[in-house]
């Protein structure tokens, strides 16, 4: 039995789409359909139902899927047992929110490149919501964002949390004492994109402080948000890690008199299953990079949450 056809079958079952499977396997829809047809002929049964809603497994297809995953897992284990990480090839598609990109993404990618020099890393930057949608659709293998994601063959691990503080330009009109959240909210507040996790947390904090109509400016770019804060456009609600140098130089100041916003979590979410065994090792490398980053930056900038998962043998 052709293992490539079995792998194709598993991916169609997982993604519920011939088109997405073709993109994942660098093939064409016609080729994917041909492989499935050949597999159905060999097994003497229909594996998928196709209708206007998409693709779904037949009862026979569900039985075949269980065996197919075991066979491919066995083959992957065999390949890993006789190879080293330097010879592993393929592509890993990683998505990250802006905060990760501006902090610890580079040392993480460096570790991956050193461990797996023959693996291509494809990076995508976007909001947490968009990253999660792309993961569930099969366009990404791993995402680093703020929320737990529910889905078939999806795992989550909360890695760390960025403290979020009220930050202002030193010596500016915003650099003063505030008696309450209501007084602070009379000023313009600059934070993350609308309906993001930190934006919702800020709204909840202000609501708890009896603030009904805050002046919140949502910005979907870390670079733009930090620049606006530095230029005195308003009070920033953002992680100190993003402006670490400016705080160290005394250009920006953290306001300590008012309640702190909730921390911004960093969650790793990845797809599991046949053909995705590398993801577990990549997550472990992310944990290693975070450990080093957290130690260098200190608890004021980063708090680690989870230990690294056990790495698979390679």
Helices and strands as residue ranges (DSSP letters): H 3-15, H 18-24, H 29-43, E 48-51, E 54-57, H 59-81, G 85-87, E 90-96, H 98-101, H 105-115, E 119-125, H 128-136, E 142-145, E 154-162, E 164-169, H 181-184, E 189-191, H 197-208, E 216-218, H 222-230, E 235-239, G 240-243, H 244-249, E 252-255, E 264-271, H 278-297, E 303-304
